[in-house]
Amino acid sequence: MAEYTRLSKDDLEKLLKHYDLGRLENACPLTGGQANSSFKLTTEKGQFTLSVCDEKTSEEIGTLTRVLACLEAHDFPATRLYPPRAGIKTAFVEFRGKPVYVKEFLDGKVCSELTPFMLQQVGEAMAGLHKIPAPRDLAQAFPYGLKQFDQVLGSGISHPFKPWLKDKKDLLESSLDLTMARGFIHGDIFWDNLLFDGENLAAVLDFEEACQYFLLYDLGMACVGCCTGANGFDPNKIRALITGYQTRRPLSDAEKKQFAAFLVYAATGAAFWRFRQYNLRYPDPDKADNYRELALLADQAVTENFLV
């Protein structure tokens, strides 16, 4: 995860006073995501992950902690929240005005190349998630869905991405069936948010974008994040993911017809997020073009019309 917040050993020790974790023995920053600053901590009581939420408010993290509690109650394979000491009314604390929470650290590995067997398990887990009743107060819209595209389209930046995004928005508004099923979604199932023990799925990580939204959008985003290869989308990987999903939640005929449109939507949404992140919110010349690979996936999804 991008280390937007830097914490010294003294900072970490002060934070740990809010938790019954014992003495801090070791700490190192974690890499992989793009919206938090996370650290692996080793204390007298074991290993934990401490996350500083660089882009989420206390209210949003309050919702996240309720999400994690809901997942634990339904025995979903996700990391378990470690609560602060008794007397602290929230499941998180604050540091420099940013929410901070602690989870139990899970052993396992993150794999950039997922086999069909691994993808089938991801699909099964997603179907299980989609059957869980959404926690209370969970947002009804995705944080970088269609309604957010105007943040780029209405900006003063002059860039070829703007007309591209406008074309995709117009296409999506004319092709998406907004009556498709909604429910509890993760929204960001990329390969680096999955933990494996060998080839067995150990946990789905990082529920910061969880909300009540289109189930097909979640599937489409998982394809964007897990089902690509040297030539863009890999149909065999998509097929494995969907096969696993349908063992627990078969898609309706209407959903199968809409899958291609939601795949375009997910790829476009991911491209939008990256462009906004590194060209508007946190301009970074080294990452300014990172959106391009996702934009190419959206274009491919339009022309190749992947079906399930």
C-alpha positions as CSV (number, residue, x, y, z in Angstrom):
1,M,0.0,0.0,0.0
2,A,1.3,3.5,-0.8
3,E,2.9,4.7,2.4
4,Y,1.3,8.2,2.4
5,T,1.6,8.4,6.2
6,R,5.0,7.7,7.7
7,L,5.1,6.4,11.2
8,S,8.1,6.2,13.5
9,K,8.6,3.5,16.1
10,D,7.6,6.1,18.7
11,D,4.4,6.8,16.7
12,L,3.5,3.1,16.5
13,E,4.2,2.6,20.2
14,K,1.9,5.5,21.1
15,L,-0.8,4.0,18.9
16,L,-0.4,0.6,20.4
17,K,-1.2,2.0,23.9
18,H,-4.8,2.0,22.7
19,Y,-4.6,-1.8,22.2
20,D,-3.9,-4.8,24.4
21,L,-1.1,-6.1,22.2
22,G,1.9,-6.0,24.4
23,R,5.3,-4.7,23.6
24,L,6.2,-3.8,19.9
25,E,9.0,-6.0,18.7
26,N,9.2,-5.2,15.0
27,A,7.4,-3.1,12.4
28,C,7.6,-2.8,8.6
29,P,5.5,-1.0,6.0
30,L,3.4,-3.1,3.7
31,T,3.2,-2.6,-0.1
32,G,0.4,-3.4,-2.6
33,G,-2.6,-1.2,-2.3
34,Q,-3.0,2.5,-3.2
35,A,-5.2,4.2,-0.7
36,N,-3.9,3.3,2.8
37,S,-0.6,3.3,4.7
38,S,-0.3,-0.1,6.3
39,F,2.3,-1.7,8.6
40,K,3.0,-5.2,9.7
41,L,3.5,-5.3,13.4
42,T,5.1,-8.0,15.5
43,T,4.3,-7.7,19.2
44,E,4.4,-10.0,22.3
45,K,0.9,-11.3,21.3
46,G,1.6,-12.1,17.7
47,Q,1.4,-10.4,14.3
48,F,-1.0,-7.7,13.3
49,T,-1.7,-5.2,10.5
50,L,-2.1,-1.5,11.4
51,S,-3.7,0.7,8.7
52,V,-3.8,4.5,8.6
53,C,-6.7,5.5,6.3
54,D,-5.3,8.3,4.1
55,E,-8.5,8.8,2.1
56,K,-11.3,7.7,4.4
57,T,-13.2,9.7,7.0
58,S,-13.9,8.4,10.5
59,E,-17.5,7.9,9.5
60,E,-16.4,5.7,6.5
61,I,-14.0,3.7,8.7
62,G,-16.8,3.2,11.2
63,T,-18.8,1.6,8.4
64,L,-15.7,-0.5,7.4
65,T,-15.4,-1.9,10.9
66,R,-19.0,-2.8,10.9
67,V,-18.4,-4.6,7.6
68,L,-15.6,-6.6,9.0
69,A,-17.7,-7.5,12.1
70,C,-20.5,-8.7,9.7
71,L,-18.0,-10.8,7.7
72,E,-16.7,-12.4,10.8
73,A,-20.3,-13.2,12.0
74,H,-21.0,-14.9,8.7
75,D,-17.6,-16.8,8.8
76,F,-16.5,-15.2,5.5
77,P,-12.8,-15.6,4.7
78,A,-11.5,-12.1,5.6
79,T,-9.1,-10.6,8.1
80,R,-10.5,-10.2,11.6
81,L,-10.6,-6.8,13.3
82,Y,-8.7,-6.4,16.6
83,P,-10.6,-4.1,18.9
84,P,-9.1,-1.2,21.0
85,R,-9.0,-1.5,24.7
86,A,-12.2,-1.4,26.7
87,G,-13.5,2.1,27.2
88,I,-12.8,3.2,23.6
89,K,-16.2,3.6,22.1
90,T,-15.2,3.0,18.4
91,A,-13.5,0.1,16.7
92,F,-10.7,2.4,15.5
93,V,-8.6,5.3,16.9
94,E,-7.3,8.4,15.3
95,F,-3.8,9.7,14.5
96,R,-3.0,13.1,13.0
97,G,-6.7,13.4,12.1
98,K,-6.7,10.1,10.3
99,P,-8.6,6.9,11.3
100,V,-6.4,3.9,12.3
101,Y,-7.5,0.3,12.8
102,V,-5.8,-2.9,13.6
103,K,-6.4,-6.4,12.1
104,E,-5.0,-9.8,12.8
105,F,-2.2,-10.6,10.3
106,L,-2.8,-13.6,8.1
107,D,-0.1,-15.8,6.8
108,G,-0.2,-16.5,3.1
109,K,0.9,-15.1,-0.2
110,V,-0.4,-12.7,-2.8
111,C,-0.2,-14.0,-6.3
112,S,-0.3,-11.9,-9.4
113,E,-1.0,-14.9,-11.6
114,L,-4.0,-16.9,-10.6
115,T,-4.7,-20.4,-11.8
116,P,-8.2,-21.5,-12.9
117,F,-8.5,-23.5,-9.6
118,M,-7.7,-20.3,-7.7
119,L,-10.1,-18.2,-9.7
120,Q,-12.9,-20.7,-9.2
121,Q,-12.4,-20.3,-5.4
122,V,-12.5,-16.5,-5.8
123,G,-15.8,-16.8,-7.7
124,E,-17.3,-19.1,-5.0
125,A,-16.2,-16.6,-2.3
126,M,-17.8,-13.7,-4.2
127,A,-21.1,-15.6,-4.5
128,G,-21.0,-16.2,-0.8
129,L,-20.4,-12.5,-0.1
130,H,-23.3,-11.6,-2.4
131,K,-25.6,-13.7,-0.3
132,I,-24.8,-12.0,3.0
133,P,-27.2,-9.3,4.1
134,A,-25.5,-5.9,3.8
135,P,-24.5,-4.3,7.1
136,R,-26.6,-1.3,8.2
137,D,-25.7,2.1,6.8
138,L,-23.7,0.7,4.0
139,A,-23.4,3.1,1.0
140,Q,-25.9,2.6,-1.8
141,A,-23.5,3.8,-4.5
142,F,-20.0,2.8,-5.6
143,P,-17.4,5.4,-4.8
144,Y,-16.1,5.6,-8.4
145,G,-19.2,4.7,-10.3
146,L,-20.9,6.6,-13.1
147,K,-22.1,9.4,-10.9
148,Q,-18.5,10.2,-10.0
149,F,-17.2,10.5,-13.6
150,D,-18.1,14.2,-13.7
151,Q,-15.3,14.9,-11.2
152,V,-13.0,14.4,-14.2
153,L,-15.4,15.5,-17.0
154,G,-16.1,18.8,-15.2
155,S,-12.5,19.5,-14.2
156,G,-10.4,22.1,-15.9
157,I,-7.7,19.6,-17.0
158,S,-7.1,19.3,-20.7
159,H,-6.4,15.7,-21.5
160,P,-7.3,13.0,-24.1
161,F,-8.8,11.0,-21.2
162,K,-11.7,13.3,-20.9
163,P,-13.3,12.7,-24.3
164,W,-12.6,9.0,-23.9
165,L,-14.4,8.9,-20.6
166,K,-17.3,10.9,-22.0
167,D,-17.7,8.4,-24.8
168,K,-17.7,5.5,-22.3
169,K,-20.2,7.3,-20.0
170,D,-22.6,7.8,-22.9
171,L,-22.2,4.2,-24.0
172,L,-22.8,2.9,-20.5
173,E,-25.9,5.1,-19.9
174,S,-27.4,3.6,-23.0
175,S,-26.5,0.0,-22.4
176,L,-26.6,-0.7,-18.7
177,D,-29.8,-2.3,-17.3
178,L,-30.1,-0.6,-13.9
179,T,-32.7,-3.2,-12.8
180,M,-29.9,-5.8,-12.3
181,A,-29.6,-7.3,-8.8
182,R,-27.8,-5.3,-6.1
183,G,-26.3,-6.5,-2.9
184,F,-23.3,-6.5,-0.6
185,I,-20.2,-6.1,-2.8
186,H,-16.4,-5.8,-2.3
187,G,-15.9,-3.6,-5.3
188,D,-12.1,-4.0,-5.5
189,I,-11.2,-7.7,-5.9
190,F,-7.9,-7.3,-7.6
191,W,-5.2,-10.0,-7.2
192,D,-3.3,-8.0,-4.6
193,N,-6.5,-8.1,-2.4
194,L,-6.5,-11.9,-2.2
195,L,-4.4,-14.1,0.1
196,F,-3.6,-17.7,-0.7
197,D,-2.2,-20.7,1.2
198,G,-0.7,-22.6,-1.7
199,E,-3.5,-22.6,-4.2
200,N,-6.2,-22.4,-1.5
201,L,-7.9,-19.1,-0.9
202,A,-7.2,-17.9,2.6
203,A,-8.8,-14.5,2.7
204,V,-10.3,-11.6,0.7
205,L,-8.6,-8.4,1.9
206,D,-9.4,-4.7,2.0
207,F,-13.1,-4.0,2.1
208,E,-12.7,-0.2,2.1
209,E,-14.9,0.1,-1.0
210,A,-17.6,-2.3,0.1
211,C,-21.1,-1.0,-0.6
212,Q,-24.6,-2.1,-1.8
213,Y,-24.3,-2.0,-5.5
214,F,-24.7,-4.1,-8.7
215,L,-23.5,-7.7,-8.2
216,L,-22.4,-7.7,-11.8
217,Y,-20.2,-4.7,-11.2
218,D,-18.3,-6.7,-8.6
219,L,-17.9,-9.6,-11.0
220,G,-16.7,-7.2,-13.7
221,M,-14.2,-5.6,-11.4
222,A,-12.9,-9.0,-10.3
223,C,-12.3,-9.8,-14.0
224,V,-10.4,-6.5,-14.4
225,G,-8.3,-7.3,-11.3
226,C,-7.7,-11.0,-11.7
227,C,-8.5,-12.2,-15.2
228,T,-6.0,-10.6,-17.6
229,G,-2.8,-11.7,-19.3
230,A,-0.3,-10.4,-21.9
231,N,-3.2,-9.7,-24.4
232,G,-5.6,-8.1,-22.0
233,F,-8.6,-10.0,-20.8
234,D,-8.1,-13.8,-20.7
235,P,-11.4,-15.5,-21.6
236,N,-10.3,-18.8,-19.9
237,K,-9.7,-16.9,-16.6
238,I,-13.0,-15.1,-16.8
239,R,-14.7,-18.5,-17.5
240,A,-13.1,-20.0,-14.4
241,L,-14.1,-17.1,-12.2
242,I,-17.7,-17.2,-13.4
243,T,-17.9,-21.0,-13.2
244,G,-16.9,-20.8,-9.5
245,Y,-19.4,-18.1,-8.9
246,Q,-22.3,-20.0,-10.4
247,T,-21.7,-23.0,-8.2
248,R,-23.2,-20.9,-5.4
249,R,-25.2,-18.3,-7.2
250,P,-26.3,-19.1,-10.8
251,L,-26.6,-16.0,-13.0
252,S,-30.0,-15.3,-14.5
253,D,-30.4,-15.1,-18.3
254,A,-30.8,-11.3,-17.9
255,E,-27.5,-11.1,-15.9
256,K,-25.7,-13.2,-18.5
257,K,-26.8,-10.7,-21.3
258,Q,-25.7,-7.8,-19.2
259,F,-22.3,-9.1,-18.1
260,A,-20.4,-7.6,-21.1
261,A,-21.8,-4.1,-20.4
262,F,-20.9,-4.3,-16.7
263,L,-17.4,-5.5,-17.6
264,V,-17.0,-2.3,-19.7
265,Y,-18.4,-0.4,-16.7
266,A,-15.9,-1.9,-14.2
267,A,-12.9,-1.3,-16.4
268,T,-14.0,2.2,-17.1
269,G,-14.5,2.9,-13.4
270,A,-11.1,1.5,-12.6
271,A,-9.5,3.7,-15.3
272,F,-11.4,6.7,-14.0
273,W,-10.1,6.1,-10.4
274,R,-6.5,5.8,-11.5
275,F,-6.7,8.9,-13.7
276,R,-8.3,11.0,-11.0
277,Q,-5.9,9.7,-8.3
278,Y,-2.7,10.5,-10.1
279,N,-3.7,13.4,-12.4
280,L,-6.1,15.4,-10.2
281,R,-5.9,14.3,-6.5
282,Y,-2.3,13.4,-6.1
283,P,-0.5,14.4,-9.3
284,D,2.4,12.1,-9.9
285,P,4.3,12.1,-13.2
286,D,5.5,8.5,-12.6
287,K,1.9,7.2,-12.3
288,A,0.0,9.7,-14.5
289,D,-0.3,7.1,-17.3
290,N,-1.2,4.2,-15.1
291,Y,-4.9,4.5,-16.1
292,R,-4.0,3.4,-19.7
293,E,-3.9,-0.3,-19.2
294,L,-7.3,-0.2,-17.6
295,A,-8.7,2.0,-20.4
296,L,-7.4,-0.5,-22.9
297,L,-9.3,-3.2,-21.0
298,A,-12.5,-1.2,-21.3
299,D,-11.9,-0.8,-25.0
300,Q,-11.3,-4.5,-25.4
301,A,-14.5,-5.3,-23.5
302,V,-16.5,-3.2,-25.9
303,T,-15.0,-4.7,-29.1
304,E,-14.8,-8.4,-28.0
305,N,-18.1,-8.6,-26.1
306,F,-17.1,-11.3,-23.6
307,L,-20.0,-13.5,-22.8
308,V,-20.8,-16.0,-20.0
